[in-house]
Amino acid sequence: MILPSLIIVLIYSYGPMAGAVIAFKKFLPAKGIFHSPWVGWDNFRYVMLMPDTPRIIANTVVIGALKISLGIIVPVAAVLLLNEVRLTLFRRTFQTLVYLPHFLSWVILSGILIDILSPSSGVINQALVWLGVKPIYFLGDNHWFQFTIVMSDIWKEFGFWTIVYLAALTGINPTLYEAAEADGAGRWRQIWHVSLPGMTPIIVLMAVLSLDKLLNAGFEQIFNLYSPQVYETGDILDTFVYRIGLQQFQYGVATAVGLFKSVVSFTLISVSYYLAYRLANYRIF
C-alpha cells in the first residue's frame, strides 16, 4: 500500500534534487544540464552581493516568525475561550465556521481579500471611512502589507489548529479542575494553573516542529497578493526565486537561492526534531 506513494515521492521529490547541480553552472537550456559550463560558487557570490538579498531574507524571516508565533498564540487563546462556552450549538457552529477557510486555496481567498480590502470599495475601508478614518491601502502600502499577510494567514489556518489544541485540552483529567475548584480557584485560575500546563507539551511540540517553516513564508499567499509597490516588505525568497528563475531566466542564480534555502531548512528541521525529542519526548523512530 505504501509503494505507490513511495514511488511518487521518489519521482517528484527526490528525483528533481539532481537538478540542484544547476546552482554550480551557467545553465543554458540549449545545451542542457550536463553540457552547460561550470561556474563553481559564482552564482552564490552573485546572490550574496545583490543589494536586495539582505532585505529579502529579512522579510522571509520576519513573516515566517510572525506566522509561527501567532499561529500558536491565536489557536490556543481561541481554544481556551471556546472551552468556557457552555452552549454546545454555539461551540460547534464556531468551530465549523473558523475551520472552513482552511479548505480554500489562496487563489480563491486572495480574490476575496482583494475585494474586501480594496481602498475604494472594500467593506473594511468603507467601515473605516464611516468611522472617520482615512482608507488604508492594505495590499499596496509597505507599512501594512506584512500585517495583512500575517493576519490573513492566521485567519485561514487557526481553525485547523484549534482541533489539535482542543484535543490536548480534552485530554486533561477532569479531576484536576474539580480539585482546583475545591481549593477556591476561579475560572481564570483554572485556565492558568490547569488548562495551560496540561496543554504545554503539545504547545512546545508544535512550536519546535514549526521551526522549519521559518524560511517558508508562504509563496502561494504572497504571490497572489503582492505587487511591485510592496516588494520592499513583501518580497520573500520564494517569490524572488520565481522572478529571477522563470521571468528573468537566470536559472543558475535561482537554483542557488533555492539550494541555500533548502540547506538552511534542513538544518532547522534537524534542530526542531532534536528539540522536540528533548523537550516533548517526541520522536519519529
Buried (B, 14 or more C-beta within 10 A) or exposed (E): EEEEEEEEEEEEEEEEEEBBBBBBBBBEEEEEBEEBEEBEEBBBEBBEEBEEBEBBBEBBBBBBBBBBEBBBEBBBEBBBEBBEEEEEEEBEEBBEEBBEBEEEEBEEBBEEBBEBBBBEEBEBBEEBEEEEEEBBBBBBBEEBBBBBBBBBBBBBBBBBBBEBBBEBBEEBEEEBBEEBBEEEBEEEEBBBBBBBEBBEBBBBBBBBBBBBBBBBBBBEBBBBBBEEEBBEBBBBBBBBBBBBBEEEEBBBBBBBBBBBBEEBBEEBBEEBBEBBEEBBEBEEE
